[in-house]
Amino acid sequence: MTLPDPRLSIAAACLDDPRVPAPGPRQGNRSLPRPAQLLRAALVVALAALSGCVAFERAPVEELACDPDLPGTWKLKADGVAKTIHIDARCHTEDWPNMGEQTMALDLTGFVLGRDRYIVVPPSVAQRAIGAPGDALIKGTPAGSVFLILYRIDDGRARAWLPDSQRALEAIAAGTLSGRKLDEKFALIEGSAQDIGAALSQHGAVLYDTQKEAIVLQRAAPASAAPASKDSR
């Protein structure tokens, strides 16, 4: 799967325009091998964009749970580069790709609403994942707010979507959703836990464009069983 150019990701626009060179010495990727550059590009979309420039005042549930369909080994693929991700029985992974060539620990816990599943990501975790400068995401969101990733699993394939900030801002302006604009491309959906749950159930199609895939994970095929030895017969 070919992921879109990460420089144009909505999440990057929440922080600084990535098309404008930053002042000072350039910190380019020239020293990274081509596969590392491609994987890094994939991760900017997969992790940096997970905020989607849409925050929610709170999660719609009191306790987060581990989706029993998530644990296992998955392959994240982009431009021919694959990364193996191991998710344990608690929906925790130690090898989720981070910015650069390193990995980070990540809890992929969340909740289920109907056929839709969501992963809850605190701003502090998103901050580490995308390598945002300073406390840009943490300071830009109210205390207790979260980012929500919508995902669905079918036939060993997990597809995830990010909230669409433009759609969210338009829905807020029209009164369809309760919330406010944090900045030009950053929306906050407001309300009680019950309100947030209702917004996701009733207006999920407004917030998430499921025709556009943000990240795809393919469940790794189980290792073939070793042939039995003659002595074991």
C-alpha positions in Angstrom: 0.0 0.0 0.0 1.3 3.5 -0.9 0.6 5.9 1.9 0.1 9.6 1.0 2.8 12.2 1.3 3.2 12.8 5.0 4.2 16.4 4.5 0.6 17.1 3.6 -0.9 15.3 6.6 -3.5 17.3 8.4 -1.9 16.6 11.8 1.4 18.2 10.7 -0.6 21.3 9.8 -1.8 21.4 13.4 1.8 22.2 14.5 3.8 23.9 11.7 3.5 23.9 8.0 5.9 21.1 7.0 6.4 22.6 3.5 8.1 25.6 5.0 11.8 24.9 6.0 12.5 25.6 9.7 15.0 28.2 10.5 18.5 27.2 11.5 20.6 24.2 10.4 18.6 21.6 8.4 18.0 18.3 10.0 17.5 16.3 6.9 17.1 12.5 6.4 20.0 12.2 4.0 21.9 9.9 6.4 19.0 7.5 6.7 18.8 4.6 4.3 16.0 4.6 1.8 13.9 2.0 3.7 14.2 4.0 6.9 13.0 7.1 5.1 10.0 5.3 3.7 9.1 3.8 7.0 9.5 7.2 8.7 7.1 8.6 6.0 4.6 6.0 6.8 4.8 6.7 10.5 4.2 10.4 10.1 0.9 9.5 8.5 0.1 6.6 10.9 1.2 8.2 14.1 1.6 11.9 13.5 -1.8 12.1 11.9 -3.5 10.1 14.6 -4.5 13.4 16.3 -6.2 14.3 13.0 -6.5 17.9 14.4 -9.7 16.7 16.2 -9.6 16.3 19.9 -12.4 15.1 22.2 -13.1 16.6 25.6 -13.1 13.2 27.1 -13.5 9.5 26.2 -17.1 8.3 26.2 -16.3 5.5 28.6 -15.0 5.4 32.2 -12.6 2.5 31.6 -10.7 1.6 28.5 -10.6 -2.1 27.5 -8.4 -4.3 25.3 -10.0 -5.4 22.1 -9.6 -9.3 22.1 -9.1 -9.1 18.3 -6.0 -6.9 18.6 -3.4 -9.1 20.3 -1.0 -10.9 18.0 1.6 -10.1 15.4 0.8 -7.5 12.7 2.7 -6.1 9.7 2.6 -2.4 9.0 3.5 -1.9 5.3 4.2 1.2 3.3 6.0 1.6 0.0 7.3 -1.9 0.2 8.7 -1.4 3.7 7.3 -3.7 6.4 7.5 -3.3 10.2 6.5 -6.1 12.5 4.4 -5.1 15.6 3.7 -7.4 18.5 0.6 -6.7 20.6 0.3 -8.6 23.8 -2.8 -9.8 25.6 -3.2 -6.4 27.3 -3.2 -4.6 24.0 0.2 -3.2 24.8 3.1 -3.1 22.4 6.8 -2.3 23.0 7.7 -2.0 19.3 5.4 0.5 17.7 7.4 2.5 15.2 8.3 6.0 16.4 9.7 8.9 14.5 13.1 8.1 13.2 14.3 4.5 13.4 13.3 3.7 17.0 10.2 2.2 18.6 8.0 3.2 21.5 5.7 1.5 24.0 2.0 2.1 23.2 -1.2 1.0 24.8 -3.8 0.3 22.1 -6.8 0.2 24.5 -10.1 1.8 23.8 -13.8 1.0 23.5 -16.4 -0.3 21.1 -19.6 1.5 19.8 -21.7 -0.8 17.6 -19.5 -2.0 14.8 -16.9 0.7 15.3 -13.9 0.3 17.5 -11.8 3.2 18.9 -8.3 3.5 20.3 -7.9 6.3 22.8 -4.7 8.3 22.7 -3.8 10.9 25.3 -2.1 14.1 23.9 1.1 13.2 25.8 1.4 9.9 23.9 0.6 11.5 20.6 3.3 14.1 21.4 5.9 11.4 21.8 4.7 9.5 18.7 5.1 12.3 16.3 8.1 14.1 17.9 6.2 17.3 18.1 8.3 20.3 19.2 8.0 21.3 22.8 4.5 20.8 24.3 2.6 21.8 21.2 -0.1 19.1 21.4 -0.3 19.0 25.2 -0.6 22.8 25.5 -3.0 23.0 22.6 -5.6 20.6 24.2 -7.6 20.9 27.4 -6.7 18.7 30.3 -8.4 15.3 30.1 -9.0 15.5 26.3 -8.1 12.7 24.1 -7.6 11.7 20.4 -9.7 8.9 19.0 -8.7 6.5 16.2 -11.6 4.7 14.5 -10.7 1.2 13.3 -12.3 -1.9 11.9 -10.9 -5.4 11.6 -12.0 -7.7 8.7 -10.4 -10.9 7.5 -7.1 -10.3 9.4 -6.8 -6.7 8.2 -7.1 -3.7 10.5 -8.0 -0.4 8.8 -7.8 2.8 10.8 -9.2 6.3 10.1 -8.5 9.7 11.5 -11.0 12.4 12.2 -11.4 15.0 9.5 -10.8 18.4 11.0 -12.5 20.4 8.2 -15.6 18.3 8.5 -15.6 18.6 12.2 -15.2 22.4 12.1 -18.0 22.7 9.6 -20.3 20.5 11.7 -19.5 22.6 14.8 -20.3 25.8 12.9 -23.6 24.3 11.6 -24.6 23.2 15.1 -24.5 19.6 14.2 -21.7 18.9 16.7 -21.0 20.6 20.0 -17.5 21.9 20.2 -15.2 24.8 19.3 -12.3 25.7 17.2 -8.9 25.5 19.0 -7.1 27.1 16.1 -7.5 27.3 12.3 -7.3 23.6 11.7 -7.9 22.1 15.1 -11.3 21.2 16.4 -12.4 20.2 19.9 -15.6 18.1 20.3 -17.1 19.0 23.7 -19.6 17.4 26.0 -20.1 14.8 28.7 -19.1 11.2 28.2 -22.6 10.4 27.1 -22.6 13.4 24.7 -19.3 12.2 23.1 -20.7 8.7 22.7 -23.9 10.1 21.1 -21.8 12.3 18.7 -19.8 9.3 17.6 -22.8 7.0 17.2 -25.0 9.6 15.4 -22.3 11.6 13.5 -19.4 9.3 13.1 -19.7 9.5 9.3 -19.2 13.3 9.6 -16.1 13.0 11.7 -14.4 10.0 10.0 -14.1 9.7 6.2 -13.9 5.9 5.9 -13.3 6.1 2.2 -9.8 7.3 3.0 -7.5 4.9 4.8 -4.9 6.3 7.2 -3.1 3.1 8.1 -3.4 -0.6 7.3 -2.2 -3.4 9.4 -2.1 -7.0 8.1 -2.1 -9.8 10.6 1.0 -11.9 10.2 0.5 -15.5 9.1 1.3 -17.9 11.9 4.6 -19.7 11.7 4.2 -23.1 10.0 4.4 -26.0 12.4 7.7 -27.8 12.3 7.4 -31.3 10.9 7.3 -34.0 13.5 10.5 -36.0 14.0 10.6 -39.7 13.4 11.1 -40.3 17.1 7.9 -38.5 18.0 5.7 -40.9 16.0 
